[in-house]
């Protein structure tokens, strides 16, 4: 399942275990079982961003997909199916 993660300082679906940053998650599928399994992958990916970056802004500010997708995040399946319609590209 693909998800789109977008930084959020107000409400969040997931938090990074390393820095505590919150994220809204847009799901390509709505099954609770699939979301729970994918949530663990998202948390692991957020932690991995800390080990693979020397930047103070470890998490991409423009949003990112898990699994990684090379296209524009707002046009990913997760963005389109998950209702991330108010993204600026």
Secondary structure, 3 states (H helix, E strand, C coil): CCEEEEECCCCCCEECCCCCCEEEEEECCCCHHHHHHHHHHHHHHHHHHHHCCCCCCCCCCCCEEECCCCCCHHHCHHHHHHCCCCCCC
